[in-house]
Amino acid sequence: MVSRMLSVVGGLAGALFLSVGAQAAEDIVVPPGGPGSVALIIHGGAATTVHESRSATLPAGESVLAFPDVPMAADAASVRLGVAGDGPGLMVLDRALAADVPSRRRLLELSVGEDVGVLIHDQGEGEPPRRVTATVLSVAEDVILEIDGAIRVGLPGDLVLDALPPGLRATPTLLATVEVGKAGERDLTLSYLTGGLTWAADYGLDLGATGEVGELTGWATISNTSGRTFRDARLTLAAGQVAVAQNDDFIVMPEATIMMERALGAAASVAMPAPPVAEAQGGVQFYPIARPVTLAHRQTLQVALANRPDITVTPRYVVPAGHHAHFASPRVEDDTVNAARHLILANTEEAGLGLPLPAGVVRVWQPGPGGLPRFLGADRIDHLAVGGEADLALGTDFDVTAERRRTDFRRISERVTESEHEITLRNAKSDRPVSVEVDAVLPGDWTLLSESTPHRKETAERVVWTVEVPADGEATLRYAVRTRL
């Protein structure tokens, strides 16, 4: 094999040069295949399944196959190795993941007690560096060398090695001892689980002028910190909870350093490729991406996931009735609160959706003067199946307020009280009325004695009144309740 010089920058002072020859005479190196030879199935919070196609010419009998360039975070216990098609098979006798890869400190650690070369740049300008021989004594806290009979602390120049130390490989490598009955070329299939690849859904909801119709665009944000670059991979995204066995300890690589802006408000005006069609299997939704994708190590990228240009949403305004006021001391302060803004997303064909939506963040926008989108808030949704409903909590409304007062309180006995309440709702919007939901939690055994608007019982302890408030006007809800604890 032709030798090549490698330079490693960073870590201890100086550069590192080494000549890489054949790894081991008995290894048969099985390099990665070409475009389309890798398929990835990425789960949002679990392991990623990697399927690879590689080719090798094998001798009859027993041999060791070396599969370089597997992810640093690969799980060796999950490896599946086979032969594609109906050709002669092979028997896997043992397998191991050689993840001890070169770094400046690791090379020095493996060279303790050995002689290494050092290129010292102390010559005049334009003169080549001089090479000296140094014995590595220790690297416990600092590099200790012996050069020409003297002890030197620190590396005075560039470290030079003639070959990788035994057992060290240029990239993480899967080793498999196999036995075949007949020599010849084999198309091998290699599958394994790995960590370091994650994805999450990000949605942009662009509302129209009324705030009740909009366009939903979805993107899959994919991060690769696995330690490997996957080129022209066939990509499938999986949404749903997948259990991982306790002994599947995936290596977590550092966070990606190349991040993308994930605010998608302007996406509605940009043409999107056709989103993938979800495929359900085993309680999991799979989204195959049509075009090949290159995922570089330490990269985050986005691919189109969903697009619905005309969906109907329902604005909601919610005010808590003041849960402390139903069974408390006679002294309760009046207060004024702003109504919470909510947006209801119905995942039905009638509402313009009707497709499985993976969990993710929904960012809501609406055009202002000049058409520039203005950010109105964001909320996270769980996996939303067809027929489900998502309630987006976007913040509070500046124009819709509620003045909450307890007008009367009577303690009938140690465990029974009666109280009367008045909630004045005000709408400062001059262009439209609003419908406000007043939400009350009533503890214990309760009875509504009177109410100015009929309530809706949501649970055993929760009731809701829906009050219509006119534009630039107000409306008042009054109710009385007996509570027994």
C-alpha positions in Angstrom: 0.0 0.0 0.0 1.3 3.4 -0.9 2.3 5.4 2.2 0.8 8.8 2.8 1.6 11.6 5.2 -1.1 12.9 7.6 -1.0 16.1 9.6 -3.0 16.6 12.8 -3.5 20.0 14.2 -4.5 20.9 17.8 -4.0 19.3 21.2 -0.3 19.3 22.3 2.1 21.8 20.7 3.4 21.1 17.2 2.0 19.1 14.3 2.0 15.4 13.9 3.2 13.4 10.8 2.8 9.7 10.4 3.2 7.3 7.5 0.2 4.9 7.3 0.9 1.5 5.8 -1.1 -1.7 5.6 -3.1 -2.1 8.9 -2.6 -5.8 9.2 -1.5 -8.2 6.6 -4.3 -10.6 7.5 -7.1 -8.0 7.3 -9.3 -7.7 4.2 -10.3 -4.1 4.1 -13.9 -3.6 3.0 -14.3 0.1 2.2 -17.6 1.9 2.1 -19.6 1.6 -1.1 -20.5 4.3 -3.6 -23.5 6.6 -3.8 -26.8 5.0 -2.6 -25.0 2.2 -0.7 -26.0 3.6 2.7 -29.6 3.8 4.1 -30.4 5.5 7.4 -33.5 5.2 9.6 -33.3 8.0 12.2 -35.5 7.9 15.2 -36.1 11.2 17.1 -34.8 10.1 20.5 -33.5 6.6 20.0 -30.9 4.8 18.0 -30.4 5.1 14.3 -30.4 2.1 12.1 -27.6 2.1 9.4 -27.8 -0.3 6.4 -24.7 -0.5 4.2 -23.8 -2.4 1.1 -20.1 -3.2 0.7 -18.2 -5.6 -1.6 -15.1 -7.7 -1.0 -13.2 -10.6 -2.6 -12.9 -13.3 0.0 -10.6 -16.3 0.1 -11.9 -19.8 1.0 -11.7 -20.6 4.7 -11.2 -18.2 7.6 -10.3 -14.5 7.2 -10.7 -11.2 9.1 -12.8 -8.4 7.4 -12.1 -4.8 8.4 -15.0 -2.4 7.8 -13.5 1.1 8.2 -15.3 4.4 8.7 -18.1 3.2 11.0 -19.5 5.9 13.4 -17.7 6.3 16.7 -21.1 5.9 18.4 -21.9 2.6 16.7 -23.2 -0.3 18.9 -21.0 -3.3 18.2 -23.5 -5.7 19.8 -26.2 -4.7 17.2 -24.1 -5.6 14.1 -25.8 -7.8 11.5 -23.5 -9.0 8.6 -24.7 -11.0 5.7 -24.5 -11.6 1.9 -26.9 -10.0 -0.5 -28.9 -12.1 -2.9 -28.7 -15.8 -3.3 -24.9 -16.1 -3.5 -22.8 -18.3 -1.2 -23.1 -17.3 2.4 -20.6 -16.8 5.2 -20.3 -17.7 8.8 -19.4 -14.9 11.3 -17.1 -16.4 14.0 -16.5 -13.2 16.0 -16.7 -9.4 15.7 -15.3 -6.3 17.5 -15.4 -2.6 17.1 -11.9 -1.1 17.0 -12.7 2.5 18.1 -9.1 3.4 19.3 -8.4 6.1 16.7 -5.4 8.5 16.3 -5.1 11.6 18.4 -1.9 13.4 19.3 -2.1 12.3 23.0 -3.1 8.8 22.1 -0.2 8.3 19.7 2.2 9.6 22.4 0.7 7.3 25.0 1.3 4.3 22.8 4.8 5.5 22.1 6.0 5.6 25.7 9.4 3.9 25.9 9.8 4.1 22.1 11.8 6.4 19.9 9.9 8.9 17.8 11.0 11.6 15.4 10.7 15.4 16.1 11.0 18.1 13.4 12.4 21.2 15.0 11.9 24.5 13.2 14.9 26.4 14.5 16.7 27.0 11.2 16.8 30.2 9.2 14.0 31.4 7.0 13.6 29.1 4.0 15.7 26.3 5.6 14.1 22.9 6.2 13.5 21.8 9.8 16.0 19.4 11.3 14.9 16.0 12.5 16.0 14.6 15.8 15.2 11.3 17.6 13.5 11.5 20.9 12.5 8.8 23.5 9.0 9.3 25.0 9.4 8.9 28.7 5.9 10.0 30.0 2.8 11.8 29.0 1.0 11.5 32.3 0.7 15.3 32.9 3.0 16.7 30.3 5.1 15.3 27.5 8.5 14.2 28.9 11.2 13.4 26.2 14.8 12.4 26.2 16.7 14.1 23.4 20.5 13.7 23.0 20.8 12.5 26.7 18.9 15.5 28.1 15.4 15.5 29.5 13.0 17.8 27.7 9.5 18.8 29.0 7.1 19.5 26.2 7.1 18.8 22.5 9.7 21.1 20.8 8.4 20.6 17.3 6.3 18.3 15.0 6.0 14.7 16.0 6.9 12.2 13.3 5.9 8.5 13.4 6.7 6.0 10.7 3.5 4.0 11.2 0.5 3.8 13.4 1.1 1.9 16.7 -0.3 -1.6 16.7 -4.1 -1.7 17.4 -4.6 1.9 16.3 -6.6 2.6 13.2 -7.2 5.7 11.2 -11.0 5.5 11.7 -13.4 3.4 13.9 -13.3 0.0 12.3 -15.6 -3.0 12.6 -13.6 -6.2 12.6 -15.3 -9.5 11.8 -13.7 -13.0 11.6 -15.7 -14.9 8.9 -15.5 -18.3 7.3 -16.6 -19.0 3.7 -16.6 -22.3 1.8 -15.8 -20.9 -1.6 -13.5 -18.1 -2.6 -14.9 -15.2 -4.7 -16.4 -11.7 -4.6 -19.3 -11.1 -2.2 -21.8 -8.3 -2.0 -22.0 -7.8 1.8 -24.8 -6.3 3.8 -23.9 -4.5 7.0 -26.4 -3.2 9.5 -26.0 -1.8 13.0 -27.4 0.7 15.4 -25.6 4.0 16.2 -26.1 7.1 18.3 -25.3 10.6 17.4 -28.0 11.1 14.8 -31.2 12.9 15.8 -34.1 14.7 14.2 -37.0 16.8 15.3 -39.9 18.4 13.4 -40.1 22.2 13.1 -43.3 23.8 11.8 -44.1 27.3 10.5 -47.8 28.3 10.6 -48.4 31.5 8.5 -51.8 32.9 9.3 -53.9 35.0 7.0 -55.4 38.4 7.9 -58.3 37.0 9.9 -56.1 34.6 12.0 -58.4 31.7 11.2 -56.8 30.3 8.0 -53.2 29.6 7.3 -50.5 27.6 5.7 -48.6 25.0 7.6 -45.1 24.0 6.5 -43.0 21.3 8.3 -39.3 20.6 8.2 -37.2 17.9 9.7 -34.2 19.3 11.4 -31.5 16.6 11.4 -28.2 16.7 13.4 -25.3 14.4 12.9 -22.7 14.1 15.7 -22.0 10.4 15.2 -18.4 10.9 14.1 -19.0 9.9 10.5 -20.1 11.7 7.3 -22.8 9.8 5.3 -22.8 10.7 1.6 -25.8 10.4 -0.7 -27.6 8.3 1.9 -31.2 7.0 1.5 -32.9 8.6 4.5 -36.0 7.6 6.4 -37.3 9.5 9.5 -39.2 7.6 12.2 -41.7 9.2 14.5 -42.9 7.3 17.6 -41.5 6.0 20.8 -39.0 3.1 20.4 -37.6 1.4 23.4 -33.8 0.9 23.7 -32.4 -1.9 25.8 -30.5 -0.9 28.9 -27.1 -2.1 27.6 -27.4 -0.1 24.4 -25.0 2.6 25.7 -24.6 4.9 22.7 -21.7 7.4 22.7 -23.0 10.9 22.8 -20.8 13.1 20.7 -20.4 16.9 21.2 -23.2 19.1 20.0 -23.1 20.1 16.4 -21.2 23.3 15.8 -22.9 24.2 12.5 -26.5 25.2 13.4 -29.2 26.4 11.2 -31.8 29.1 11.8 -34.9 27.2 12.7 -37.4 30.1 12.5 -39.5 29.2 9.5 -41.9 32.1 9.2 -41.0 33.0 5.6 -41.2 29.4 4.4 -44.8 29.8 3.1 -43.6 31.9 0.1 -40.8 29.6 -0.9 -41.5 26.6 -3.1 -41.0 23.3 -1.3 -40.2 19.8 -2.7 -42.9 17.2 -2.4 -43.0 16.1 1.3 -42.7 12.4 2.1 -45.8 10.3 2.6 -46.0 8.7 6.0 -45.8 4.9 6.2 -47.2 3.3 9.4 -45.6 0.1 10.8 -45.5 -1.4 14.3 -47.0 1.7 15.9 -44.3 4.0 14.3 -44.7 6.5 11.5 -41.9 6.3 8.9 -41.2 9.2 6.5 -39.0 8.1 3.5 -37.1 11.1 2.0 -37.2 10.9 -1.8 -33.8 12.4 -2.7 -30.4 11.2 -1.4 -29.1 13.3 1.5 -25.5 13.9 2.6 -25.1 14.3 6.4 -21.7 15.6 7.3 -20.4 15.0 10.8 -21.1 18.0 13.1 -23.7 19.3 10.6 -27.4 20.2 11.1 -29.6 20.4 8.0 -33.3 20.5 7.2 -35.4 18.5 4.7 -39.1 19.1 3.7 -41.5 17.2 5.9 -45.0 18.5 5.3 -47.0 21.3 3.6 -50.6 22.2 3.8 -51.4 25.5 2.1 -55.0 26.1 3.3 -55.8 24.9 6.8 -58.5 26.2 9.3 -57.5 27.0 12.8 -59.7 28.2 15.8 -58.5 31.1 18.0 -59.3 30.7 21.7 -59.0 33.1 24.6 -58.8 31.5 28.1 -59.1 33.1 31.5 -58.7 31.2 34.8 -61.5 32.0 37.2 -59.1 32.3 40.2 -58.9 28.9 41.7 -57.8 30.1 45.1 -61.1 32.0 45.7 -63.5 29.1 46.0 -62.5 27.8 49.4 -60.2 30.3 51.2 -60.3 32.9 53.9 -62.7 35.9 53.4 -59.8 38.1 52.4 -59.1 37.6 48.7 -57.7 40.4 46.6 -59.4 41.5 43.4 -57.1 41.3 40.3 -57.0 41.9 36.6 -55.3 39.4 34.2 -54.8 39.2 30.4 -56.5 36.4 28.6 -54.2 33.6 27.3 -54.0 33.2 23.6 -54.5 29.7 22.2 -54.8 28.3 18.7 -56.6 25.0 18.1 -55.2 22.8 15.3 -57.6 20.1 14.2 -55.8 17.3 12.3 -58.7 16.4 10.0 -59.1 16.6 6.2 -62.1 19.0 6.8 -59.7 21.4 8.5 -57.1 21.0 5.6 -54.8 18.6 7.4 -55.4 14.9 7.8 -51.9 13.6 8.0 -49.7 12.3 10.9 -47.7 15.1 12.4 -44.5 14.2 14.3 -43.9 16.0 17.6 -42.1 19.4 17.3 -42.3 23.1 17.7 -44.9 25.1 15.8 -44.0 28.8 15.3 -46.9 31.1 14.4 -46.5 34.1 12.1 -48.8 36.7 10.5 -48.0 39.3 7.9 -47.9 42.9 9.1 -47.9 46.1 7.0 -45.8 45.6 3.9 -46.2 41.9 4.1 -43.4 41.2 6.5 -44.2 38.3 8.8 -44.5 39.0 12.5 -43.9 36.3 15.1 -46.9 35.7 17.3 -45.7 32.9 19.5 -44.7 29.2 19.5 -45.6 26.0 21.3 -44.6 22.3 21.2 -47.0 19.6 20.0 -46.8 15.9 20.8 -47.1 13.4 18.0 -50.5 14.2 16.5 -52.4 11.4 14.8 -55.1 11.9 12.2 -58.3 13.0 14.0 -56.4 14.5 16.9 -56.3 18.1 18.1 -53.4 20.3 19.2 -53.9 23.3 21.5 -51.1 25.9 20.9 -50.5 28.2 23.8 -49.0 31.3 22.3 -48.9 33.8 25.2 -51.3 36.4 26.5 -53.5 38.9 24.6 -52.8 42.6 25.1 -56.4 43.6 24.3 -58.5 41.0 26.1 -58.5 41.3 29.9 -60.5 39.9 32.9 -61.2 41.7 36.2 -61.8 39.0 38.8 -63.7 39.8 42.0 -65.2 37.6 44.8 -68.3 39.6 45.8 -69.4 37.4 48.8 -68.1 34.6 51.0 -69.9 32.6 53.7 -68.5 29.8 55.9 -71.5 27.6 56.5 -69.5 25.1 58.6 -66.0 24.0 59.1 -66.0 22.1 55.8 -68.7 24.0 53.8 -68.4 27.4 52.2 -70.5 29.5 49.8 -69.0 32.2 47.6 -70.2 34.5 44.8 -68.0 35.7 42.0 -68.0 38.3 39.3 -65.6 38.3 36.3 -65.7 41.3 33.9 -64.3 40.6 30.5 -63.1 43.5 28.3 -62.2 43.4 24.6 -60.3 46.4 23.3 -60.2 45.1 19.8 -62.3 47.4 17.7 -62.5 45.2 14.6 -64.1 42.0 16.0 -65.8 40.4 19.0 -64.0 37.6 20.9 -65.2 34.4 22.6 -63.5 34.0 26.0 -63.5 30.7 28.0 -63.5 31.2 31.8 -61.9 28.1 33.3 -62.6 27.3 37.0 -61.4 24.4 39.2 -63.9 23.7 41.9 -62.5 21.5 44.7 -64.3 18.7 46.6 -68.0 18.3 46.4 -69.4 21.4 44.7 -72.7 22.8 43.6 -73.3 25.8 41.4 -76.1 27.8 43.0 -76.5 30.3 40.2 -74.8 31.4 37.0 -75.3 34.1 34.4 -74.1 31.9 31.6 -74.5 28.1 31.3 -71.3 26.2 32.2 -69.7 23.2 30.5 -68.4 20.4 32.8 -65.0 19.3 31.6 -64.0 17.0 34.5 -65.1 16.2 38.0 -63.4 19.4 39.3 -63.3 21.6 36.2 -66.0 23.7 34.6 -65.8 26.2 31.7 -68.1 29.2 30.8 -67.9 30.6 27.2 -68.7 34.3 27.2 -69.1 36.4 24.0 -67.5 39.8 24.4 -68.4 42.5 21.7 -65.8 44.5 19.9 -64.6 47.4 21.9 -66.9 46.3 24.7 -67.3 44.2 27.8 -69.3 41.3 29.3 -69.7 40.0 32.9 -69.9 36.5 34.2 -71.5 36.0 37.6 -71.8 32.7 39.5 -72.3 31.4 43.0 -70.9 28.1 44.3 -71.2 25.9 47.4 -68.1 23.9 48.2 -67.8 21.0 50.6 -64.4 19.5 51.4 
